[in-house]
Amino acid sequence: MSEYSLIFKPGWDKYFSKMDKSVREMVWKKIQQQKNETNTRHLKFGVEFYVVEAGQNRIAIKINEKEKSKTIHFAGNHKQYEKWYKKQPKT
């Protein structure tokens, strides 16, 4: 099984950097698991993101199968996620 490379979009850590250390560690571990993880949930309504849950937190990812890469766009709690999600352009 090949591993995905992780790319971090500038600003992805706007909320992540303000999390408590223990929460940040849990979320970071979940992000690192994405190198091998295939269990992601695709978002509806034509937005091309996948979302991964880490406790009460959400991580939004775009997956590029050709390049075997996953770009981390967001990490934060569900309220922050809702705000972020609403700002994403719909296709």
N, C-alpha and C positions, 0 to 999 in steps of 0.2 A: 504494500500500500504506500503510495507516494504521499509525501508531506506537503502541506500548503505553506507558502511563505506568508508572513503577516506584514501588512503595510498599515501605517497609522496616518490617517488623514489629519492635516493640521487642524487643531481645535477639538479633536475627538475627546480630549481629556478635560474639557471645560468643567464638567461636574465630577469626573473621576478624581481629579486632583484635590477636591474638597471633601472627599469621603473620609470617614474614620479609617485609621490604619488597618484595622481588622477586616472591614468591609472591602477596602481597596485590595487587600491581599486575596480575598475570596474572588473578587471580580477579575483581578489580574490572572489568577490561576485558571479561571474559566476562559479568558482570552487566549492563554497559552495552549489550552486544550484544543483550540480551534485549528491548530496545526494538523491535527489528526481527526478531529471530530467531524462527523457528517450529519449529526442530528440537529439540524437547524429548522426553524419554522419560517416559511416564506410569508411576507406581509401581503395583505390583500390590496385591492383597489389600484393596481398598476404601479405600485412603488416597488422599485427593484431591490429592496433590502430584505435581509434575513434577520431574524431576531433570536437571540439566545438569552435565556434567563439565568441569573445568578442570584438566588434568594429573591429579594424584592427589587433587584436591579435588572436592567435590560442592557444588552449590548447589540448595536445595530451593525450589520456586516454586509458588504457587497462581495459576492463570490465571482471570481473569474476562473472558470474551469480550464480554459485554454492555457493560461499562464500558471495555473495551480496557485492562485494567490487569493487571499481574503483581506479586504481593506476594512479596517475598523473605523467607523464613522462616528460612533457615539457610545458612551457608557455612563449610565446614571440611573436614578430611581425611576419608578414608573410615572410619576408626575412630571419629572424633567423630560422623560422620554415622550410623553404625550405632547408637551410643548414643542420639543424638537421635531417630532414626527409631523406636526401640523405645518411646519415651515418647509417641509420637503416638497419639491415640485412633483405634481402628479403627471404621469405619462398617459 
